[in-house]
């Protein structure tokens, strides 16, 4: 028995009694495709097997709803509200076709599909061919206007009609025939430049990205297909499956299917090791949008010395990221993010990268300077596109480094109010965002940030990262020496730590790098003496910026939580 099914009254009377025999026409969604199946039964099936309800189409038997039910409900509401012309923005045309087939069946009306190559033809049942001459969009629209009976007419690839008055007017007249008549004309594409004469008479609907259950169904379908054709091993389950689904989110179903197949074919196995490889595949989306940087997360929390309070806070939320569905059932939502304030070079950026690695999520970096454009309105568009990309790829860690450069409170007059407008957009997005986007924002100059940015609720927590103490400095020396293949036990870490008082983590790292250069040029092994010499030759920020650091500490004392 097919898993999903519901009768389609407009296409055929649901039940035809021939003695005790019953003939039922089913529409059965399978991943990205919809199949129409005739089933002959000896008697009318029980009501729980074939059901429809206002919330969506239910599964036969187990009560699980198909993932796109909310989308179907919203589109149906538009049509019931007398929007007979809808511009549908969709990244995957095949998926858009699937949704509209399901919508037509839900409304009990036929579904017609138009493309430039094939013309206008039935898209819900086996068709004998296209309407004669309907490859021409003008003739196709004239046919739609003349027919007038309830139906969904789906036009794919109807681009460039803004300057074509004839096509534009025909769209208006054809769709006007369906006002209150249980039908609509739907034009789908990646984006639309809607003519002025159609704006008041139309609605724009953005097809949401595939839901989690669609990716889960796709994963099951691909693995079953691979198991039937090849000798492969599927050794992924539980938490690793959830992490894999997280890493596929944001990709089109076509892209996700290819990635899963590639992961299996590479070594004949789908294993926990493939989870991170799937995350790397999201680089495609970022590069395509061009407003965010995909940043490989290679550092672990073990690479960070101290910051025990911050590590503990992040650890408590790791389980929410790994099992978001269970977390929501428990009453928890995905964490919003953190703001890291502190002295430059104390590990704030390192923390952002380590969070992504620890949680098994992709890391996106937003460079505020890349958003600004000399043309009016383009900067705001860039920012909105960046936020949309982050949401599309969720769950994801969004790292905004030196956030004060993007939303400076004193830059409004200098840039004509651009910073203020982008800041307002950002605040609205922080409150209203739908995707699971965890923000790690870093700042060095807190006074440059607008006061409303610091209000409770913008972030889950605001942490202050101070200069490392003596014990932490020893740990930092040890970490960076090991990274460069040196045995820390051969160095006097206590003496190095004492002399490096007031040094930040990045300054300690640079001391080791400079020492390696000196040792290499002198054809010596790196030693404590060489490092002590490099420390003595360095003036840290704690000396050159002592007044600013003192003011920062004073400000953070009662307003933030210590990360240490």
C-alpha positions in Angstrom: 0.0 0.0 0.0 1.3 3.4 -0.8 2.2 5.5 2.2 0.3 8.7 1.4 -3.0 8.9 -0.3 -6.2 11.0 -0.7 -9.0 11.1 -3.2 -9.1 13.7 -6.0 -12.8 14.5 -6.5 -12.4 16.8 -9.5 -10.5 14.3 -11.5 -12.7 11.3 -10.7 -15.6 10.5 -8.3 -13.7 9.0 -5.4 -15.7 5.8 -5.2 -17.3 3.9 -8.0 -19.2 0.9 -6.8 -19.2 -2.1 -9.2 -21.0 -4.6 -7.1 -18.7 -4.7 -4.0 -15.7 -3.4 -5.9 -14.3 0.1 -5.4 -12.1 2.1 -7.7 -10.1 4.9 -6.2 -7.8 7.4 -7.8 -5.0 8.3 -5.4 -2.3 11.0 -5.5 0.8 9.8 -3.8 3.8 12.1 -3.1 7.2 10.4 -3.3 9.9 12.9 -2.4 10.0 15.4 -5.2 7.5 13.7 -7.5 3.8 13.0 -7.4 2.3 9.9 -8.9 -1.4 9.2 -9.6 -2.3 5.6 -8.9 -5.6 3.7 -9.4 -6.3 1.1 -6.8 -9.1 -1.4 -7.1 -10.4 -2.6 -3.8 -13.1 -5.2 -2.9 -14.8 -2.8 -0.6 -14.6 0.8 0.5 -11.5 1.4 2.6 -11.8 2.4 6.2 -11.9 6.2 6.9 -8.5 6.2 8.7 -6.7 5.0 5.6 -7.8 7.8 3.3 -8.1 11.1 5.1 -8.0 14.8 4.4 -8.2 17.6 6.9 -7.7 21.4 7.1 -4.2 20.9 8.5 -3.0 18.9 5.6 -2.8 15.4 4.1 -2.2 12.7 6.6 -0.3 9.5 6.2 -2.2 6.3 5.8 -1.9 4.4 9.0 0.7 6.2 11.1 -0.8 9.7 11.2 2.4 11.5 10.1 1.7 14.6 8.0 3.6 15.4 4.9 6.2 18.2 5.4 4.7 20.8 3.0 1.3 20.9 4.6 1.7 24.5 6.0 2.8 25.7 2.6 -0.3 24.1 1.0 -2.5 25.7 3.6 -1.0 29.2 3.0 -1.4 28.9 -0.8 -4.9 27.7 -0.4 -5.7 30.6 1.8 -4.4 33.0 -0.9 -6.7 31.5 -3.5 -9.7 31.4 -1.2 -9.0 35.1 -0.5 -9.6 35.8 -4.2 -5.9 36.1 -5.3 -6.2 34.7 -8.7 -2.7 35.7 -9.9 0.2 34.5 -7.8 3.9 35.0 -8.4 5.6 32.1 -6.9 9.3 32.4 -6.1 11.0 29.0 -6.0 14.6 27.8 -6.1 13.5 24.4 -7.4 10.9 24.3 -10.2 10.4 20.6 -9.9 9.5 21.0 -6.2 7.2 24.0 -7.1 5.4 21.7 -9.6 5.0 19.1 -6.8 3.6 21.6 -4.4 1.1 22.9 -7.0 0.0 19.4 -8.0 -0.8 18.7 -4.3 -2.5 22.1 -4.0 -4.7 21.4 -7.0 -5.7 18.0 -5.6 -6.4 19.7 -2.2 -8.7 22.2 -4.0 -10.3 19.4 -6.1 -9.4 21.0 -9.4 -7.1 20.1 -12.4 -3.5 21.2 -12.7 -2.1 22.6 -16.0 1.6 23.2 -16.6 3.1 25.6 -19.2 6.7 25.6 -20.4 8.2 27.2 -23.5 9.3 23.9 -24.9 6.1 21.9 -24.4 3.3 24.5 -24.2 0.2 24.1 -22.0 -0.8 20.6 -21.0 -2.3 18.6 -18.1 0.3 18.1 -15.3 -1.7 16.0 -12.9 -2.7 13.1 -15.2 -1.3 11.4 -18.2 -1.7 13.9 -21.0 -2.3 13.2 -24.7 -0.4 16.4 -25.6 -0.3 20.1 -25.3 -2.9 22.6 -26.4 -2.2 23.4 -30.1 0.1 26.3 -30.6 0.4 27.0 -26.8 4.2 27.1 -26.8 3.5 30.8 -27.6 2.7 32.3 -24.2 0.2 34.7 -25.8 -1.8 31.9 -27.3 -1.6 29.9 -24.0 -2.9 32.8 -22.0 -5.7 33.4 -24.5 -6.7 29.7 -24.1 -6.7 30.1 -20.3 -8.9 33.2 -20.5 -11.3 31.5 -22.9 -11.6 28.3 -20.8 -12.7 29.8 -17.5 -13.4 26.6 -15.6 -11.8 26.0 -12.2 -8.2 25.0 -12.5 -4.6 25.8 -11.5 -2.6 27.1 -14.5 1.1 27.0 -13.7 3.5 29.0 -16.0 7.2 28.2 -15.7 9.9 30.3 -17.4 7.6 33.2 -18.3 10.4 35.7 -17.9 10.8 39.2 -19.4 7.1 40.0 -19.7 7.4 43.4 -17.9 8.2 45.1 -21.1 5.6 43.1 -23.1 2.3 44.9 -22.7 0.4 42.1 -24.5 1.6 39.3 -22.2 1.1 41.5 -19.1 -2.5 42.4 -20.0 -3.4 38.8 -20.9 -2.1 37.7 -17.5 -4.4 40.2 -15.9 -7.4 39.2 -18.0 -6.8 35.5 -17.8 -6.4 35.5 -14.0 -9.4 37.8 -13.6 -11.6 35.0 -14.9 -10.9 33.1 -11.6 -11.8 35.7 -9.0 -13.9 33.7 -6.6 -13.9 30.8 -9.0 -11.7 28.3 -7.1 -8.7 28.6 -9.5 -5.7 30.7 -10.2 -2.9 31.5 -12.6 0.5 31.0 -11.0 3.8 32.2 -12.5 6.9 30.6 -10.9 10.5 31.5 -11.1 13.5 32.5 -8.9 12.5 36.2 -8.8 9.9 38.4 -10.4 9.9 41.9 -11.8 6.2 42.5 -11.6 4.7 45.1 -14.0 2.9 48.0 -12.5 -0.5 47.0 -13.9 -0.3 43.6 -12.1 0.9 44.6 -8.7 -2.5 45.4 -7.2 -4.1 42.4 -8.6 -1.5 39.8 -7.6 0.3 38.2 -4.6 3.9 37.2 -4.2 4.6 33.9 -2.4 8.0 32.7 -1.5 8.1 28.9 -1.5 9.8 28.0 1.8 12.9 25.8 1.8 12.3 22.1 2.2 11.4 21.1 5.7 13.4 18.8 7.9 11.1 15.8 7.2 11.6 16.3 3.5 15.3 15.9 4.0 14.7 12.9 6.3 12.5 11.3 3.6 15.1 12.0 1.0 17.9 10.5 3.1 15.8 7.3 3.5 14.9 7.1 -0.2 18.5 7.6 -1.4 20.0 5.1 1.0 17.3 2.5 0.1 18.0 3.0 -3.5 21.8 2.7 -3.0 21.4 -0.5 -0.9 19.2 -2.0 -3.7 21.9 -1.3 -6.4 25.2 -1.6 -4.6 27.0 -3.4 -1.8 27.1 -0.4 0.6 27.0 0.0 4.3 24.8 2.5 6.2 26.2 2.9 9.7 24.7 6.3 10.7 22.0 6.7 13.2 20.7 8.7 16.1 22.5 12.0 16.8 24.7 11.7 13.8 21.6 11.4 11.6 20.2 14.6 13.1 23.6 16.4 12.5 23.6 15.2 8.9 20.1 16.5 8.4 21.2 19.8 9.9 24.1 20.0 7.4 21.8 19.3 4.5 19.3 22.0 5.4 19.4 24.9 3.1 20.4 22.9 0.1 17.8 22.1 -2.6 16.5 18.6 -2.6 18.4 17.9 -5.8 21.7 19.2 -4.3 21.1 17.2 -1.1 20.3 14.0 -3.0 23.5 14.3 -5.0 25.6 15.0 -1.9 24.2 12.0 0.0 24.9 9.8 -3.1 28.4 11.1 -3.4 29.2 10.5 0.3 28.1 6.8 -0.1 29.8 6.2 -3.4 33.2 7.6 -2.3 33.9 4.8 0.1 30.9 2.5 -0.1 29.6 3.7 3.3 27.5 6.4 5.0 29.1 6.8 8.3 29.4 9.4 11.1 32.6 10.7 9.4 30.5 11.9 6.5 28.6 14.3 8.7 31.3 17.0 8.5 31.8 16.4 4.7 28.1 17.3 4.2 28.6 20.6 6.1 31.4 21.5 3.7 29.0 21.1 0.8 27.1 24.1 2.0 30.0 26.2 0.6 28.1 26.0 -2.7 25.2 28.1 -1.4 27.5 30.7 0.2 29.6 31.1 -2.9 26.4 31.4 -5.0 25.0 34.2 -3.0 28.3 36.1 -2.6 27.5 38.1 0.6 28.8 35.7 3.3 32.0 33.9 3.7 32.0 30.2 4.4 34.6 29.7 7.0 36.1 26.2 7.7 35.8 25.4 11.4 39.0 23.6 12.4 39.5 24.7 16.1 38.1 22.8 19.0 37.3 24.0 22.5 40.5 22.3 23.6 42.4 24.9 21.6 41.0 27.6 23.9 42.8 28.1 27.2 40.5 28.9 30.2 37.2 30.7 29.4 35.6 28.0 31.6 32.3 29.9 32.1 31.8 30.4 28.4 32.6 26.8 27.7 30.1 25.6 30.3 27.4 27.8 28.9 28.0 26.5 25.4 28.2 22.9 26.5 24.7 23.1 28.1 23.2 24.1 24.8 25.0 21.6 22.6 22.3 19.0 23.2 19.6 21.4 21.9 21.5 21.8 18.7 22.0 18.1 18.3 18.3 17.2 19.0 16.2 20.3 18.1 12.9 18.3 17.9 13.3 16.9 21.4 14.3 20.3 22.7 11.1 21.9 21.2 9.0 19.2 22.8 10.6 20.0 26.1 9.8 23.7 25.6 13.2 24.9 24.5 14.0 27.0 21.5 17.2 27.2 19.5 19.7 29.6 21.2 19.9 33.1 19.7 23.5 33.9 20.2 26.2 35.6 22.2 28.0 38.9 22.2 31.7 38.7 23.1 33.2 41.9 24.3 36.9 42.2 25.3 40.4 43.1 24.7 41.7 42.6 21.1 43.6 39.3 20.7 42.0 37.4 23.6 40.3 34.7 21.7 36.9 36.1 20.7 37.2 35.1 17.1 38.7 31.7 18.0 35.6 31.1 20.2 33.3 31.7 17.2 35.2 29.1 15.1 35.3 26.6 18.0 31.6 26.8 18.6 30.8 25.7 15.1 33.3 22.8 15.3 32.0 21.8 18.8 28.3 21.8 17.7 29.0 20.3 14.3 27.5 23.2 12.4 28.7 25.2 9.3 30.3 28.5 10.1 29.4 31.7 8.1 31.3 34.9 8.5 29.8 38.3 7.7 32.3 41.0 6.9 30.4 44.3 7.4 32.6 46.1 4.9 31.5 43.7 2.1 27.9 44.7 2.5 28.3 48.3 1.6 27.7 49.5 -2.0 28.0 52.9 -3.6 24.5 52.6 -5.2 21.5 53.7 -3.3 19.5 50.8 -1.8 22.1 48.1 -2.7 23.7 47.9 0.8 20.3 47.2 2.4 19.6 44.6 -0.3 23.0 43.0 0.4 22.3 42.8 4.1 18.9 41.3 3.7 20.3 38.7 1.2 23.0 37.8 3.8 20.4 37.3 6.5 18.2 35.3 4.1 21.2 33.1 3.2 21.9 32.4 6.8 18.3 31.4 7.5 18.3 29.3 4.4 21.3 27.3 5.6 20.1 27.0 9.2 21.1 25.5 11.6 24.2 27.5 11.3 26.7 29.6 13.3 26.8 33.2 12.0 30.0 35.0 13.0 30.0 38.8 12.9 33.5 40.0 13.6 34.0 43.5 15.1 30.3 44.2 14.8 30.8 47.9 15.9 32.2 48.6 12.4 28.9 47.7 10.8 26.5 49.4 13.3 28.5 52.3 14.7 26.3 54.7 16.6 28.2 57.8 15.3 28.3 56.9 11.6 24.8 58.0 10.7 25.7 61.6 9.6 28.8 60.5 7.7 27.0 57.9 5.6 23.7 59.5 5.1 21.9 57.3 7.7 22.9 54.1 6.0 24.4 52.5 9.1 21.2 53.4 11.1 19.0 51.8 8.5 21.0 48.6 8.3 21.1 48.6 12.1 17.3 48.9 12.3 16.9 46.0 9.8 19.3 43.9 11.9 17.4 44.5 15.1 14.1 43.5 13.4 15.7 40.4 12.1 17.1 39.5 15.5 13.5 39.5 16.9 11.7 37.9 13.9 14.1 35.5 12.3 12.7 32.0 11.6 15.8 30.0 11.0 18.0 28.4 13.6 20.9 30.9 13.3 23.3 31.1 16.3 25.0 34.5 16.2 28.5 34.9 17.6 29.2 38.7 17.5 32.5 40.1 18.7 33.3 43.7 19.6 36.4 45.6 20.9 34.9 49.1 21.3 31.7 48.8 23.1 31.1 52.6 23.1 30.8 52.5 19.3 27.7 50.3 19.6 24.2 51.8 19.7 22.7 51.6 23.3 19.7 49.6 22.1 22.0 46.9 20.8 23.0 46.0 24.4 19.4 45.5 25.6 18.6 42.2 27.2 16.9 39.9 24.7 19.0 40.8 21.7 21.4 38.0 22.6 21.2 35.2 25.1 24.2 36.5 27.0 26.9 39.1 26.8 30.4 37.8 27.8 33.5 39.8 28.7 36.8 38.3 27.6 39.7 39.7 29.6 43.4 39.3 29.4 44.6 35.9 30.5 46.0 35.3 34.0 49.3 33.6 34.7 47.9 30.0 34.6 46.0 30.7 31.4 49.2 32.2 29.8 51.1 29.0 30.6 48.3 27.0 28.9 48.4 29.3 25.8 52.2 28.8 25.5 51.7 25.1 25.8 48.9 25.0 23.1 50.9 27.0 20.6 54.1 25.2 21.1 52.4 21.8 20.5 50.7 23.2 17.4 54.2 23.8 16.0 55.6 20.5 16.9 57.5 21.5 20.0 57.4 19.7 23.3 56.2 22.2 26.0 58.0 20.1 28.7 61.3 21.4 27.3 60.4 25.0 28.1 60.1 26.9 31.4 56.5 27.8 31.0 56.3 29.4 34.4 59.1 31.9 33.6 57.6 32.6 30.2 54.2 33.3 31.7 55.5 35.6 34.4 57.5 37.7 31.9 54.5 37.8 29.5 52.2 39.4 32.1 49.6 41.6 30.3 50.0 39.8 27.0 47.0 38.6 25.1 46.6 35.2 23.5 47.4 36.4 20.0 50.5 38.3 21.3 51.8 35.1 23.0 51.3 33.2 19.7 53.2 35.9 17.9 56.1 35.6 20.4 56.4 31.9 19.5 56.2 32.7 15.8 58.9 35.3 16.1 61.0 33.0 18.2 60.8 30.3 15.5 62.0 32.8 12.9 64.9 33.8 15.1 65.9 30.2 15.9 65.6 29.1 12.2 67.8 32.0 11.0 70.4 31.3 13.7 70.2 27.5 13.0 69.2 26.8 16.6 66.4 24.9 18.3 63.7 27.0 19.8 64.4 27.6 23.5 63.1 29.4 26.5 65.9 31.9 26.2 64.9 32.9 22.6 61.2 33.2 23.7 62.2 35.4 26.7 64.2 37.6 24.4 61.2 38.0 22.1 58.9 38.8 25.0 61.3 41.5 26.2 61.3 43.1 22.8 57.4 43.3 22.6 55.2 46.0 24.0 51.7 44.5 24.5 48.4 46.3 24.0 47.9 46.4 27.8 50.7 49.0 27.8 50.0 50.9 24.6 46.2 51.0 25.2 46.1 50.8 29.0 43.5 53.7 29.4 41.1 52.2 26.9 41.4 48.7 28.4 40.7 50.1 31.9 37.6 51.9 30.7 36.4 48.7 29.0 36.8 46.7 32.1 35.0 49.3 34.2 32.1 49.3 31.7 31.8 45.5 31.6 32.0 45.0 35.4 28.3 45.2 36.1 26.9 44.8 32.5 28.4 41.5 31.3 29.2 38.0 32.4 32.9 37.0 32.8 33.9 34.4 30.2 36.6 33.0 32.6 
